[in-house]
Amino acid sequence: MQCRSVLVIIFFAVQLFRNEITSKQGSLVTNFENYAFIDANNLHLGTRDAGWIPDYFKLLQYLKSRYNVTKAFYFIGKKVEEQQLYDTLISFGYKVIFRPPQIINGELKANCDTDLVLHCMIEYNNYNKAVIISGDGDFCSLVEYLKENEKLRMVLVPNKKKFSHLLAKASKGQMCSMDDLKETLAHSTF
């Protein structure tokens, strides 16, 4: 228990030091790395239901320029027939995290939610702020935790008509809809 208390004190000391540097030098915060954690299924289904498909290259460029994202994790169920998509995402610079699909009630499913949360926590000390792309209410606890610890940059929901309002409450104003980005991020062939 005593060791844990020391770690907590060290963690907060580092956070205070970062805040001190940021407040004195303002723009230094842009040098910190922000990471994106993308729920692929929610992104795909949400934008599709909203009438568009994202261009993944444009999306990554947008995340880099708008949110200073230096690493984007893309969580997806692995299907052999989708290998070209995976290769394309990797060539663009995404860190693709696969979940093998399982047959549940006769349907092929690959629930990547736990992987997204786990990687967000594994990488916690490596990024300044996190961008979460999903409208799934399963991420409420994660978003609340990131928000409370000043590690949340933004929650981007793929579809403003289909997202958890609990997620909106947890993000406390740090959420926006990707519907507004359709013209900027839509794939040109759609």
C-alpha positions in Angstrom: 0.0 0.0 0.0 2.8 2.4 0.9 4.5 1.8 -2.5 1.2 2.6 -4.3 0.9 5.9 -2.3 4.4 6.8 -3.4 3.5 6.1 -7.1 0.4 8.2 -6.8 2.4 11.1 -5.4 5.0 10.8 -8.2 2.3 10.6 -10.8 0.7 13.8 -9.5 4.1 15.5 -9.2 4.7 14.8 -12.9 1.3 16.2 -13.8 1.9 19.3 -11.8 5.3 19.8 -13.4 3.7 19.4 -16.9 1.0 21.9 -16.0 3.7 24.3 -14.6 5.7 24.2 -17.9 2.6 24.6 -20.0 1.3 27.6 -18.0 4.7 29.3 -18.3 5.4 28.5 -21.9 1.9 28.2 -23.3 2.6 26.6 -26.7 4.7 23.8 -25.2 1.6 21.7 -24.8 1.5 21.2 -28.6 4.8 19.3 -28.4 3.2 16.6 -26.2 1.9 13.6 -28.1 -1.8 12.9 -28.3 -3.0 9.5 -29.3 -6.3 8.5 -31.0 -8.2 5.3 -30.1 -10.6 4.3 -32.8 -13.5 1.9 -32.5 -13.5 0.7 -36.1 -16.9 -0.9 -36.1 -18.6 2.1 -34.6 -16.8 4.4 -37.0 -17.8 2.3 -40.0 -21.4 1.7 -39.1 -22.0 5.2 -37.7 -20.8 7.0 -40.8 -22.4 4.5 -43.1 -25.8 5.0 -41.4 -25.2 8.8 -41.7 -24.7 8.4 -45.5 -21.0 8.5 -46.0 -17.7 6.6 -45.7 -14.6 8.2 -44.3 -11.4 8.4 -46.3 -9.0 6.9 -43.7 -6.0 8.8 -45.1 -7.9 12.1 -44.7 -9.1 11.1 -41.2 -5.5 10.5 -40.0 -4.3 13.8 -41.5 -7.2 15.5 -39.8 -6.4 14.0 -36.4 -2.7 15.0 -36.8 -3.5 18.6 -37.8 -6.5 19.3 -35.5 -5.6 17.3 -32.4 -1.9 16.8 -32.7 -2.3 13.0 -32.8 1.0 11.2 -33.3 -0.3 7.7 -33.0 -3.7 6.3 -34.0 -4.8 2.9 -32.8 -7.5 1.3 -34.9 -9.4 -1.6 -33.2 -11.0 -4.0 -35.6 -12.1 -7.6 -35.9 -9.9 -9.5 -38.3 -11.4 -11.1 -41.4 -9.2 -12.7 -44.1 -11.2 -11.1 -46.9 -10.4 -7.6 -45.5 -6.6 -7.9 -45.7 -6.3 -5.2 -48.3 -8.0 -2.7 -46.0 -5.7 -3.6 -43.1 -2.6 -3.2 -45.3 -3.9 0.2 -46.5 -4.5 1.4 -42.9 -1.0 0.3 -41.8 0.5 2.0 -44.9 -1.2 5.2 -43.9 0.3 5.0 -40.4 -2.4 3.5 -38.2 -1.5 1.0 -35.5 -4.0 -1.7 -36.3 -5.1 -3.9 -33.3 -6.9 -7.0 -34.3 -9.5 -9.0 -32.4 -10.3 -12.5 -33.8 -14.0 -12.8 -34.5 -16.2 -15.4 -32.9 -19.6 -16.8 -33.8 -22.1 -15.7 -31.2 -25.8 -16.6 -31.7 -25.0 -17.4 -35.4 -23.4 -14.0 -36.0 -19.7 -13.2 -36.6 -18.7 -10.8 -33.8 -15.4 -9.2 -32.8 -15.9 -7.0 -29.7 -12.9 -4.7 -29.6 -14.2 -2.5 -26.7 -12.0 -4.1 -24.1 -9.0 -4.0 -26.3 -9.5 -0.2 -26.8 -9.8 0.4 -23.1 -6.8 -1.8 -22.3 -4.6 -0.1 -24.9 -5.7 3.3 -23.7 -4.5 2.4 -20.2 -1.3 0.6 -21.4 -0.3 3.8 -23.3 -1.6 6.2 -20.6 1.9 7.5 -19.7 3.0 7.8 -23.3 0.4 10.4 -24.4 -0.7 13.8 -23.2 -4.3 13.6 -24.3 -6.5 10.9 -25.9 -9.0 11.3 -28.8 -11.7 8.6 -28.7 -13.6 7.9 -31.8 -16.8 6.1 -30.9 -20.4 6.7 -29.9 -20.5 3.6 -27.8 -21.7 4.0 -24.2 -19.4 1.2 -23.2 -16.6 3.8 -23.1 -18.3 6.1 -20.5 -16.1 4.9 -17.6 -13.0 5.4 -19.7 -14.0 8.8 -20.9 -14.9 9.9 -17.3 -11.6 8.7 -16.1 -9.7 10.5 -18.8 -11.7 13.6 -18.3 -11.1 13.6 -14.5 -7.4 13.2 -15.0 -7.2 15.8 -17.7 -6.2 13.3 -20.3 -9.2 13.6 -22.6 -8.7 15.8 -25.7 -12.0 14.9 -27.5 -14.6 12.3 -28.2 -15.6 12.2 -31.9 -18.9 10.4 -32.5 -19.4 9.1 -36.0 -23.1 9.7 -36.1 -24.9 12.4 -34.2 -28.2 10.5 -34.3 -26.8 7.3 -33.0 -24.6 7.7 -29.9 -24.9 7.1 -26.2 -26.0 10.2 -24.3 -24.2 8.8 -21.3 -21.0 9.3 -23.4 -21.9 12.9 -23.9 -22.5 13.4 -20.2 -19.1 11.7 -19.4 -17.2 13.9 -21.8 -18.6 17.1 -20.3 -18.5 19.2 -23.5 -15.4 17.6 -25.1 -17.4 15.8 -27.7 -18.3 16.6 -31.3 -20.0 14.9 -34.2 -18.1 13.6 -37.2 -21.2 14.4 -39.3 -20.0 18.0 -39.4 -16.7 16.7 -41.0 -18.4 14.8 -43.9 -17.3 17.2 -46.6 -13.7 17.2 -45.3 -13.3 13.5 -44.5 -15.7 11.6 -46.9 -14.2 9.2 -49.3 -14.3 10.8 -52.8 -16.0 7.7 -54.4 -18.9 7.7 -52.1 
